[in-house]
């Protein structure tokens, strides 16, 4: 059986009494952009550092292109890395920052190194800024230089550790599209560590959701969003209404819920409740309510024009329509955990 380009097998890592990774397995195909997503402290950066060889696992193996690289140092693993802090040399120009790594490649002639630098700077649209120093660039431009520098050595794969978290929202949105464009153009296998669900959903081919040192789910962005296998994944990616009925935990996305003033008598999908808060969010309006039958809080998303036409008011009694087709059932274990939380 053909092995994936990058395989992490049965990885365990402990720091004193804390378990950072508990029997973690991940497979990454060549050319994929895979996002490792999870809250702070879940183990995602430790996993990235083990793949890079910056940490040694207590148990388990890392295979790169079919070869067991677990004992190899970072210098023997052929990857590029971009950190949250851009790690550019402040006393060097943009051009010199890129040339620094290339100058260590003795097999490249001087004209080849110059040409590679020009290619990389043109790829991130910063060739005209080549004589500037990092302090003369914006945060987004510095991050693009860090990306160009990581790619200039033509690594086998690229590691991105929270690369956009220091940037403001607009720059972040622009830069994630830019990184995805470059990644697709080069076809380079890329691992992105992030706690930002939107970043993962918009950039990744595959998402690895982590929580408390274990993997909760691996899947495409659509699979993770539409078919979350655990209540944690459901709640961490987007918003999920979780409510208990007959000792079973049910989940339903806000956009699957309708609001009406009347209900079909025989249809059990209609649940009487009260509107508690109405939140205008531009194209969407979020309505928070409470179900009468079990006092569970519920939220529904609807088109803002539709919400306006309904003339909803706070403290008004309505029916929340929860279709069976949009509802996911979670195991009783998760219902028990929710009760003790």
C-alpha positions as CSV (number, residue, x, y, z in Angstrom):
1,X,0.0,0.0,0.0
2,X,1.4,3.4,-1.0
3,X,2.2,5.6,2.0
4,X,1.1,9.3,2.1
5,X,3.8,11.9,1.4
6,X,3.9,12.9,5.1
7,X,2.8,10.5,7.8
8,X,2.7,11.0,11.6
9,X,2.1,7.7,13.3
10,X,1.2,7.0,17.0
11,X,2.9,10.2,18.3
12,X,3.0,10.7,22.1
13,X,4.6,13.7,23.7
14,X,4.6,14.7,27.4
15,X,6.1,17.7,29.1
16,X,6.5,16.7,32.8
17,X,3.0,15.8,34.0
18,X,1.2,17.3,30.9
19,X,0.4,15.2,27.9
20,X,0.7,17.4,24.8
21,X,0.0,14.7,22.2
22,X,-1.7,11.4,22.9
23,X,-1.4,8.8,20.1
24,X,-1.8,11.2,17.2
25,X,-2.0,9.9,13.6
26,X,-2.1,12.2,10.6
27,X,-1.6,11.5,6.8
28,X,-0.9,14.3,4.4
29,X,-0.8,13.8,0.6
30,X,1.6,15.5,-1.7
31,X,0.4,19.0,-2.8
32,X,-2.3,19.2,-0.1
33,X,-2.7,22.2,2.2
34,X,-3.7,20.8,5.6
35,X,-4.7,22.9,8.5
36,X,-4.2,21.8,12.1
37,X,-7.0,23.6,13.9
38,X,-7.7,23.8,17.6
39,X,-7.8,26.0,20.7
40,X,-4.7,27.2,22.5
41,X,-2.9,24.4,24.4
42,X,-4.5,21.5,22.4
43,X,-1.1,20.3,21.0
44,X,-1.1,21.6,17.4
45,X,2.1,23.6,17.6
46,X,3.9,20.7,19.4
47,X,2.7,18.4,16.5
48,X,4.2,20.9,14.0
49,X,7.5,21.1,15.9
50,X,7.7,17.3,15.9
51,X,7.2,17.2,12.1
52,X,9.9,19.8,11.8
53,X,12.3,17.9,14.1
54,X,12.3,20.8,16.6
55,X,10.8,18.5,19.2
56,X,11.4,14.7,19.8
57,X,8.4,12.5,20.4
58,X,8.4,10.2,23.4
59,X,6.8,7.5,21.1
60,X,5.8,7.3,17.5
61,X,7.3,8.0,14.1
62,X,7.4,10.7,11.4
63,X,7.7,9.5,7.8
64,X,8.5,12.0,5.0
65,X,8.2,10.6,1.5
66,X,8.2,7.1,2.8
67,X,11.4,7.5,4.9
68,X,11.4,7.4,8.7
69,X,12.7,10.8,9.6
70,X,12.0,10.6,13.4
71,X,15.8,10.6,14.4
72,X,16.8,13.3,11.8
73,X,17.6,16.9,12.7
74,X,15.6,19.8,11.1
75,X,18.4,20.5,8.6
76,X,17.9,17.0,7.1
77,X,14.1,17.3,6.6
78,X,14.0,19.7,3.7
79,X,11.1,22.1,4.7
80,X,10.5,25.8,4.8
81,X,8.9,27.4,7.8
82,X,7.1,30.7,8.5
83,X,6.4,31.8,12.0
84,X,3.9,34.3,13.5
85,X,6.9,36.6,14.1
86,X,8.4,37.2,10.7
87,X,12.0,36.5,11.9
88,X,13.5,38.8,9.3
89,X,17.0,40.2,9.8
90,X,16.4,43.9,10.5
91,X,19.8,45.1,9.3
92,X,19.4,43.5,5.9
93,X,17.4,44.7,2.9
94,X,14.5,42.6,1.6
95,X,16.8,41.3,-1.1
96,X,19.6,40.4,1.3
97,X,17.1,38.6,3.6
98,X,16.3,36.3,0.7
99,X,19.8,35.9,-0.5
100,X,21.1,34.9,3.0
101,X,19.6,31.4,2.8
102,X,20.4,31.0,-0.9
103,X,24.1,32.0,-0.3
104,X,24.4,28.8,1.8
105,X,23.5,26.7,-1.3
106,X,27.0,26.3,-2.7
107,X,25.7,24.3,-5.7
108,X,23.9,27.4,-7.0
109,X,25.9,29.9,-9.1
110,X,25.7,33.5,-8.1
111,X,23.5,34.4,-11.1
112,X,21.1,31.5,-10.2
113,X,20.8,32.8,-6.7
114,X,20.0,36.3,-8.0
115,X,17.5,34.9,-10.4
116,X,15.8,32.8,-7.7
117,X,15.5,35.9,-5.5
118,X,14.0,37.9,-8.3
119,X,11.4,35.1,-9.0
120,X,10.4,34.9,-5.4
121,X,10.0,38.6,-4.9
122,X,7.9,38.9,-8.1
123,X,5.8,36.0,-6.9
124,X,4.8,37.9,-3.7
125,X,4.6,41.1,-5.7
126,X,7.4,42.9,-3.7
127,X,10.2,43.1,-6.3
128,X,10.0,46.9,-6.3
129,X,10.6,46.9,-2.5
130,X,13.8,44.8,-2.7
131,X,16.1,47.6,-1.5
132,X,14.0,48.5,1.6
133,X,14.6,47.3,5.1
134,X,11.9,45.3,7.1
135,X,11.1,48.3,9.3
136,X,10.0,50.2,6.1
137,X,7.4,47.5,5.2
138,X,3.9,46.9,6.6
139,X,3.2,43.7,8.6
140,X,1.6,42.1,5.6
141,X,4.5,42.9,3.4
142,X,7.0,41.5,6.0
143,X,5.0,38.3,6.2
144,X,5.1,37.9,2.4
145,X,8.9,38.3,2.5
146,X,9.1,35.6,5.2
147,X,7.0,33.4,2.9
148,X,9.2,34.1,-0.1
149,X,12.3,33.4,1.9
150,X,10.9,30.0,3.1
151,X,10.0,29.1,-0.5
152,X,13.2,30.3,-2.1
153,X,15.1,27.1,-1.2
154,X,12.5,25.0,-3.0
155,X,11.7,22.9,0.1
156,X,9.7,19.6,-0.2
157,X,7.1,21.0,2.2
158,X,6.1,24.2,3.9
159,X,5.2,24.7,7.6
160,X,3.1,27.7,8.6
161,X,2.8,28.4,12.4
162,X,-0.1,30.9,13.0
163,X,1.4,33.0,10.2
164,X,-1.4,35.6,10.0
165,X,-2.5,36.0,13.7
166,X,-0.4,39.2,14.2
167,X,-2.1,41.0,11.3
168,X,-5.3,43.0,11.3
169,X,-8.5,41.5,9.8
170,X,-8.4,43.0,6.3
171,X,-4.8,42.2,5.7
172,X,-5.3,38.7,7.0
173,X,-8.2,38.0,4.6
174,X,-6.1,39.3,1.7
175,X,-3.0,37.4,2.7
176,X,-4.7,34.1,3.2
177,X,-6.0,34.3,-0.4
178,X,-2.4,35.2,-1.5
179,X,-0.8,32.2,0.4
180,X,-3.4,29.8,-1.1
181,X,-2.8,31.1,-4.6
182,X,1.0,30.6,-4.3
183,X,0.6,27.2,-2.6
184,X,-1.6,26.0,-5.5
185,X,0.7,27.5,-8.1
186,X,3.7,25.7,-6.7
187,X,1.8,22.6,-5.7
188,X,3.8,22.5,-2.5
189,X,2.6,20.3,0.4
190,X,1.7,22.7,3.2
191,X,0.8,22.4,6.9
192,X,-0.9,25.4,8.5
193,X,-1.4,25.6,12.2
194,X,-4.2,28.0,13.3
195,X,-6.8,28.6,15.9
196,X,-8.8,30.6,13.4
197,X,-11.7,28.5,12.0
198,X,-12.4,30.8,9.1
199,X,-8.7,30.6,8.1
200,X,-8.9,26.9,8.1
201,X,-12.2,26.7,6.2
202,X,-11.2,29.1,3.5
203,X,-7.6,27.9,2.9
204,X,-7.4,24.1,3.6
205,X,-8.0,21.1,1.4
206,X,-8.2,19.1,4.7
207,X,-8.6,20.1,8.3
208,X,-7.3,18.2,11.4
209,X,-9.3,19.3,14.4
210,X,-7.4,18.9,17.7
211,X,-8.6,19.1,21.3
212,X,-6.8,18.1,24.5
213,X,-3.9,16.4,22.9
214,X,-6.0,14.2,20.6
215,X,-7.5,14.5,17.1
216,X,-11.3,14.9,17.1
217,X,-11.8,14.7,13.4
218,X,-10.0,14.8,10.0
219,X,-11.9,15.9,6.9
220,X,-12.5,18.4,4.1
221,X,-13.8,21.8,5.2
222,X,-17.3,20.9,4.0
223,X,-17.2,17.5,5.9
224,X,-16.0,19.2,9.1
225,X,-18.7,21.9,8.9
226,X,-21.7,19.8,7.6
227,X,-20.9,16.5,9.4
228,X,-19.0,17.2,12.6
229,X,-18.5,13.9,14.3
230,X,-18.2,15.2,17.9
231,X,-20.0,18.0,19.8
232,X,-16.6,19.7,20.3
233,X,-15.9,19.9,16.5
234,X,-19.5,21.1,15.9
235,X,-19.1,23.8,18.5
236,X,-15.6,24.8,17.5
237,X,-16.3,25.2,13.8
238,X,-18.9,27.8,13.3
239,X,-21.9,27.9,15.7
240,X,-23.9,24.8,16.7
241,X,-27.1,24.7,18.8
242,X,-26.7,21.7,21.2
243,X,-29.7,20.6,23.1
244,X,-30.6,17.5,25.0
245,X,-33.7,15.4,24.5
246,X,-34.4,11.9,25.9
247,X,-30.9,11.6,27.2
248,X,-29.5,12.3,23.7
249,X,-27.5,15.3,22.6
250,X,-28.7,16.9,19.4
251,X,-26.9,19.5,17.2
252,X,-28.3,21.8,14.6
253,X,-26.7,24.7,12.8
254,X,-28.4,28.2,13.1
255,X,-29.0,28.5,9.4
256,X,-31.0,25.2,9.4
257,X,-33.6,26.7,11.8
258,X,-36.7,28.6,10.7
259,X,-38.9,31.0,12.6
260,X,-42.6,31.3,12.2
261,X,-45.6,32.6,14.1
262,X,-47.8,29.6,13.3
263,X,-47.1,25.8,13.4
264,X,-48.6,22.8,11.7
265,X,-50.3,20.9,14.5
266,X,-49.0,17.5,13.5
267,X,-45.4,18.5,12.8
268,X,-43.1,17.8,15.7
269,X,-40.4,20.0,14.0
270,X,-42.1,23.1,15.4
271,X,-41.0,24.1,18.9
272,X,-42.7,26.9,20.8
273,X,-40.2,29.5,22.2
274,X,-39.6,33.1,23.0
275,X,-37.3,35.6,21.1
276,X,-34.7,36.9,23.6
277,X,-32.4,39.0,21.4
278,X,-32.1,40.1,17.8
279,X,-28.6,40.7,16.4
280,X,-28.2,42.4,13.0
281,X,-25.1,41.1,11.2
282,X,-25.4,42.7,7.8
283,X,-26.7,40.2,5.3
284,X,-27.7,37.9,8.1
285,X,-29.7,38.5,11.3
286,X,-29.1,36.2,14.2
287,X,-32.1,35.6,16.5
288,X,-31.5,34.2,20.0
289,X,-34.4,32.5,21.7
290,X,-35.4,30.0,24.4
291,X,-37.4,26.9,23.9
292,X,-40.5,26.6,26.1
293,X,-40.4,22.8,26.5
294,X,-36.9,22.5,28.0
295,X,-35.7,26.1,28.5
296,X,-32.8,25.5,26.1
297,X,-31.2,28.5,24.5
298,X,-31.4,28.4,20.7
299,X,-30.1,30.7,17.9
300,X,-31.3,30.9,14.3
301,X,-29.7,32.7,11.3
302,X,-31.9,34.2,8.6
303,X,-31.6,36.6,5.7
304,X,-31.9,40.1,7.1
305,X,-34.6,41.0,4.6
306,X,-36.7,38.0,5.7
307,X,-36.1,39.0,9.4
308,X,-37.3,42.6,8.6
309,X,-40.4,41.3,6.9
310,X,-41.2,39.1,9.9
311,X,-41.2,42.2,12.2
312,X,-39.8,40.1,15.0
313,X,-39.7,41.7,18.5
314,X,-37.9,40.7,21.7
315,X,-40.1,38.9,24.3
316,X,-42.4,37.7,21.5
317,X,-43.6,34.1,21.3
318,X,-42.8,32.3,18.1
319,X,-42.2,28.8,16.7
320,X,-38.6,27.6,16.0
321,X,-38.7,25.1,13.1
322,X,-36.0,22.5,13.6
323,X,-36.0,20.0,10.6
324,X,-34.9,16.5,11.2
325,X,-32.7,16.6,8.1
326,X,-30.5,19.3,9.5
327,X,-30.1,17.7,12.9
328,X,-27.1,15.6,14.1
329,X,-27.3,13.1,17.0
330,X,-24.3,12.8,19.3
331,X,-23.5,9.8,21.6
332,X,-24.7,9.7,25.2
333,X,-21.1,10.1,26.4
334,X,-21.0,13.7,25.0
335,X,-24.4,14.4,26.6
336,X,-23.0,13.2,30.0
337,X,-19.9,15.4,29.5
338,X,-22.1,18.4,28.7
339,X,-24.1,17.8,32.0
340,X,-20.9,17.8,34.1
341,X,-19.3,20.7,32.4
